[in-house]
Amino acid sequence: MAAVRGLAAAPFSAAFSTVTIPAGTTPLAVAVAQNGNVYVGNANSANVTVINSTTNTVLATVPAGSDPAMIAVAANGNVYVTNQSSNNVTVISSATNTVLATVPVGGGPFALAVAPNGNVYVANSTSNNVTVISSATNTVLATVPVGAVPDAVAVAANGNVYVANRNANTVTVISSATNTVLTTLPTGGFPGYAAVAQNGNVYIANQTSNNVTVIDSATNTVVATVPAGTVPGVIAVAQNGNVYVTNTVSNNVTVIDSATNTVLATVPTGGGPFGVAVAPTGNVYVGNSNSNNVTVISSTTNTVVATVPVGAFPFSVAAAQNSNVYVTNANSANVTEISPLTVTTSPASPVCGQPVTFNISGGTPNGTAVVNFGDASPTVTVPLDATGSGQTTHTYTAGSFTATVNGNPTPVTVSPNPTTMTLSVTPNPSTCGQSVTVCATITPAPATTTVPTGTVTFTLPNGQTQVVPVNASGQACFTTTALTTGTLTAVYSGDSCFTGFTTSTPVTVNRTPTTLTAQPGTIRLRLTPLPEFYIPTLSATLTTTSGMPVAGQPVTFTATTLFGPVNLGTAVTDANGTATIHNAIVPVFAIATPFYTATFPGTACYTPATAHGILLFIPLPG
């Protein structure tokens, strides 16, 4: 199911992001299991919404009894939900989010708590007793009588169970070892909530006498009565031992030092403060049912650090292990998740292929933050240091993404990576026919760790094209012997991450110098079939100036006379560079010519060459 993100206004020094998560009808109770699942009891839809505190998504909706009221989690991960109107307790496995059992209890079960030995104590508000359930077998172990309208339960570290009897103005103390009543202690008027501090003191909020009864769990004696505000509601104890009591009518929180049982501060809140919880960060979250917001108090300074808007009629508050805080909004059928995390990304305007650094602060000290990068890559768990800070990096393709850190969205926009391209031609200048290596090197933006892919299309000066893939080094290279003088152009195609680029460079290809060597020839007389003069064989050899034969090139032979040149013929050089003509006819007026000329016209790769050869006239018939 979808969650909606918001950002809380921060009138003081801290900013908190929020996510709104749908729930059932009239969500009231909330508790967090050891695996991080959040369980929300929906009073009027008779079910429990299960939320993943890592992703802030709804995992399941589990059926419960009629009018689910309060929730507690046992050490084995079983979740216990009291159903006020159906007089039973629904047991849910936090591993599978399925119902394990429905356990019958007394009348009007409301508050409950789990003892260190795993026993679950359920206060039955209309039958004035406590049902004891074994969390190992999910069976009833005992029913213990208590005072009138038991409305709250808390368990001390020594296993003593404290049940506040609202209409009797007493607390019944039960031994979890024997499930028998140890004693009954007096309290103030209408005791409605109980909590235990780290030092074993038990704090009872008395709603009509506007004070808090303090009980020593070691001696089961009342050690103090501490004044509070008007109609104290719910109590939470911070890690430093401070006790926070919400005063629903005077719109404030009384802070009690559990070491001295004196009031440290009275902190103003919004309207109708009721639910309260302490996050692992030490911040205290107070749900203000009449002003639809949450007051965040620092347990270090006992000052308000932020006021966070939530849904309609916030009722209960619970903190997950990752410091995400969940507030049930009874009248808007949803849950507001409040995150203390501050997440920044750098660089501010990343490009594809650049590592994006997620800087996380404000989390659970020495805890973890789960980062989903929002691009279908695996999530990572980031360890946080003693200040609740951590860091991780991720490399994106181009696009817009919504990453989440402990389920809290962080938008990331990644632009295509601009590239440049340089060309190298080796050697340049070259000579025609020489092997030349052409390379294009694609260079992305600085700090890029990803290598560009794609292809480079090279266009040679003669119009030929060559398409070469980009290799793992970001280069595209090829070797050719067909290069000519002119401009060589390269076009990088780009890919899903990197932009394309076009560049060009001039290239110079020099022609190879050539030399012709003409061999002497003879002019002879042939009598048959008709008398005529001819040259039996005439040849010339074409080589480079370094002496290498040049094959496959045309050489033209001409004789120069008083009447102009006479074309004797053309031949193509063989593998030895020699061009040879045979039986070339010589006009009568040319028989006295003393020499001939061999001419190579040249090509794009070879310079022209000319040579003169001797012609001897031997008039005897050949």
Phi, psi and omega in degrees: 000149187282148174243149184247131184262148172217175177232123183285138172294142184239091183288347182247247189243357186232151176244139181229128175272153181231152173229133178261124186242128181294146177225192177277200182273130180055065176290128182240290186281153175210140177210157183242130178276170183297331180276005178091355176291140180253130184247123184242120178274122182259105191298320187261356174248004173053046177207176181234127175270131180251125184242137173277118184285349176278323184249349184058038176244154180280123180272323185195160169238116189253129179294144177230191176277198183274127176062061177300135189247295185234161184225140173220153183242129178277167182296334179276005178091356175291140181251128184247125183240121177278132179249103190298319188270339179258002173054048176208176179235128175270130179252124183243137173279123178286346178282322184245349184055043174237159181282124178272323184195159169237116189254123178289142179225198179280197185275134176061050180298134183228275183283157177202160178204159183248130179276163179302333180277004177093353177289141180253129183250118185247120179273121181261106193288337181258342178256000173055048175209176181236126175269132179254122182245136173279124178286347178282321185246349184056042175237157181281126179267325185195161170234121187249125178288143178224198181277189185283130178053070174294123191239350182209149179221138172216152183237130177276166182297334180278003177093356176289138182251130183246120183244118179274123181259102190301313185274352179256352182055044180219168171235127175266130179255124183244139173276123178285347178283322184245350184055042175235159181283127178273319181190168173233128186245146177283151176228191171278196184279131175057062177296123188236353179206152181221142177211155183241131176275169182298331181276005178092355176291139179252131184246125182244122178274121181257112193287325184263341178261000173055047177209178182234127176271132180249126182243134174277115184288345178283324184249350185053049174234152176282123183255343179194157168234117188253128178294144177230192177277198183276125181055073175297137188249288188237151182236140172223149182244127180278168182297332181274006178092356176291140181251128184247123183241119178279133178250104194291336182259326180273000173057052177203176179236130174269129179253122183246135174279116183288346178282325184245349183055041174241158181281123177274322184196159169239116189254124179292147179229193172279195183279131176066052179295133181224279182295147180209144177208155178249127179276162177301341177285347184095353176285143180254128183250124184242119178277122181260102191292334182266338181252002174055046175209175180236128174269129179254123183244136173280125178284350177279318184250349184055040175237157180282127179257341179191158169235121189247122177292140178227202181277196185276127178057069175297132188245300182241157182225139175216148181247133176275170182297332180272010179077003167294137182245136185242127183240122177278131179253099191298325186261000178240008173055043177206177180234133174262124172265131179245126179250134176275357187291139165250121182239121174240152178241147176218145001292165184295326180233078184289155173243159182303136180091346175273136175296133175259125181264126174263116178259116187248133175216163178085010182272189179293124178304130181059022178262208180222160172229130181263122184250122171254118189284350174080015181231026178072006174279163181298146175287158177233149176255119185260121175290138178256147182275190184294343177265002182080023183246152178198176186208146172210161179233157178207145179251125185255160161277177180286141178147185177249131185228154172242101175278155175232140175240113189053039177082002182257121189292142172226114181285142178226122177247124184242122180274158173301148183277119180286138181242158165236164183219135175243148181247140172232137178234117187231120355276162176209111008288159175231176174252154185300133180087352179285147177287122183237134177258126179247128180230138170248128179248120181266125182245118178276187179296156179302152177069017177277132180256348180266140181270132177301149173240190180108204182225160172239128177259117179262134173245118183280163180303332180274005177094349177293148179240153178220123179256123186232129176290150177282132183271183185293348177263004181079024180237153171232119185229151171208163180239139182216154171247008186254018182285143176231167180293140179149211181249127176259128183244140178234134179237115175275130186289335191076173175214196184294346183248325190244142179284156177284170181202148179231136177211167179212165179208145176284145176232146178238125178238110182277145177283148180280126178295141181235162178224136174255139174238116183266134179268147179298152178226168179233146175257125184238165178256134176238129186268334182240150358288335174229151178297131177198159177260143182206165176247114184301311181216136177221130183217155175215145183248128181257123178226164170283168180294344176269003175095004180278131180296146178247110184265159171076019182246147183277139174234128181254135181251129179225152174247137182259125181234176176295340182261006179114176183287147177242123180281118180270339179144170179229140178223158180258136181295142178270193184298336178269004180082012185258130175252131186227132172247154182232143174052049178283126181284136181243123177299157182300322183289353183252006187287341180269005180293127185275347182207168175230170180237130173255131186230128170253120188287347183087161177222188177295336183256339186233141178284154177292160179212149179223143176217151178248137179237155183278140173244123178257133180263116177241099190289347181296145180302137181259000000 
